[in-house]
């Protein structure tokens, strides 16, 4: 939300982000930002459990 990635004033339920499959996470939070390589790297780091540098 802070970076404007979610696009709403209300955060999604925590369970929906934590309980989704990798493919669903990719679809919801990563692929829609394909034009921003740095952001995609950061989001993929989150998915893998590491931080992108």
C-alpha positions in Angstrom: 0.0 0.0 0.0 2.8 2.4 0.9 4.3 2.0 -2.6 0.9 2.2 -4.3 1.0 -1.4 -5.5 -2.3 -2.6 -4.1 -4.4 0.3 -5.3 -7.0 0.6 -2.6 -7.4 2.3 0.7 -8.1 -1.0 2.4 -5.5 -3.7 2.6 -6.5 -7.1 1.5 -7.2 -9.6 4.3 -3.8 -10.9 5.6 -5.0 -14.5 5.1 -5.6 -14.0 1.4 -2.0 -12.9 0.8 -0.5 -15.5 3.2 -2.5 -18.5 2.1 -2.3 -18.0 -1.7 -0.3 -20.4 -3.9 2.9 -19.1 -5.5 1.1 -18.9 -8.9 -1.7 -16.8 -7.4 0.8 -14.6 -5.7 2.6 -14.1 -9.0 -0.6 -13.3 -10.8 -1.9 -10.9 -8.1 1.2 -9.1 -7.0 4.0 -9.6 -9.5 3.0 -10.0 -13.1 1.0 -6.8 -13.3 4.3 -4.9 -12.7 6.3 -6.6 -15.5 7.3 -3.2 -16.8 9.3 -2.4 -13.6 12.2 -4.9 -13.4 13.5 -3.6 -10.1 10.0 -4.0 -8.5 9.6 -7.4 -9.9 13.0 -8.4 -8.5 11.9 -7.2 -5.1 8.6 -9.0 -5.2 10.3 -12.2 -6.4 12.6 -11.9 -3.4 9.6 -11.7 -1.1 8.1 -14.7 -2.7 11.4 -16.7 -2.3 11.8 -15.5 1.3 14.8 -13.3 0.6 15.2 -9.6 0.0 16.3 -8.3 -3.4 19.4 -6.0 -3.1 
